[in-house]
Amino acid sequence: MSYEMPKADLGDIVLFYAHEGATPVPAIVSVTASRTLTLWAIAGELGGVVKPSVHHLTDPGVNEFPDWKRYGYWEHKAKDPSMSILSEKVSLLEKKVSTVAPKKA
């Protein structure tokens, strides 16, 4: 079975690791490819740095081709649980309102 990179879309904010064990920094996805991303990693007073050919942390190819490690790694940032709770509550409220509100012709 071949490896499939987790889905990331243009403009998503992900975490970028410069190397194994590095502290992650937020990065914006600027280019997506089948197995890598190009990221704009936020870098303090420099503003940002373009990071091409970044593989996901789970990509097994990084062990097969160790040279890929020099480009760093990415992963999705943890979701804010309060946002999913809020989204769920809004969805339930919309359903209730649609059953109570009179239908307009």
N, C-alpha and C positions, 0 to 999 in steps of 0.2 A: 504494500500500500504506500502511495506517495504522500509526502508531507503537504499539508495545506495550511498556509499562514492564516491566523485569525483575521477576520475582516476589520479593515480600518478604512475610513473614508477621508477624502480631501477635507482639511480643516479640523479634523478631530484632534483633541489634545491627548497625548499619550505620555508615558514616562520613558526617558532615554537614559541608558546607563553607558558611560564611556568605556567601561570594561567590567569584567566580573567583580562583584563586590563594591563597585562604585556607588556613591550616593546618587539616586535618580534626580533628574531635572525635568521639568515639564517641556514638552516639545510639540510643535504643530506639524501635522502631516501635510507636506507640500506636493509629494508625488507618490503614487502607489504603483507597485509592480506586482507580479505574481508571487514573489517570494521576499521582497524587500520594500522598505519605505525610504523616502528621502524626507528628512525631518529638519525643521528649523528649531534647534534647541536653544532655549532661553539661557543666556549666559551673563547674568549680572549686568555690570556697567557696559559691557560690550554690546548689549542688546540681544544678539542671537548669532548662532553659528550654524551653517548648513551642514548636515550630516547625511551623506549619501550612502546607499546600499546597506541600510541597517536591518538586520535580521531579528525576528522575534526571539524571545528568550527560550522558547520551546523548539526552535528549529534544529533538528538533529544534524543538518548539514554543517553546522558550525563545528561539530566535533570531527566530522569527516574532512572538512577543509578548514583547518585552524587559522589560516590567513584571514578568513572572514571576521574573526574576533576583533581585528583592529578597527572595524567600523562601528563597534558597539552593539547594543541590544535595545529593543523596545518592548514594552508591554502596556496593556490598557491600564489606565489609572483606576483605582477603586471608585465605584459609584457612590455618590452621596445617598445614604439610605433615606434621609429625610425627603429627598426629591422623589424617590419612587413611592413613598407613602403619600406625599402630596398628589402625585399624578393619579394614584389609585383612588384617592378621595374625590378628586375632581371628576374622574370617570363615573364613579357611583352617583355623585350629585347630578351630573348631566343625565344619567339614566332616569333618576327620580323626577327631575324637572320635565323630561320628555313625556312621562306618563301622567303628570299632574297638569301641565300647561295645556290649555285648549289648542286644538289644531287650527291653524289659520289657513283659509282657502285662498 
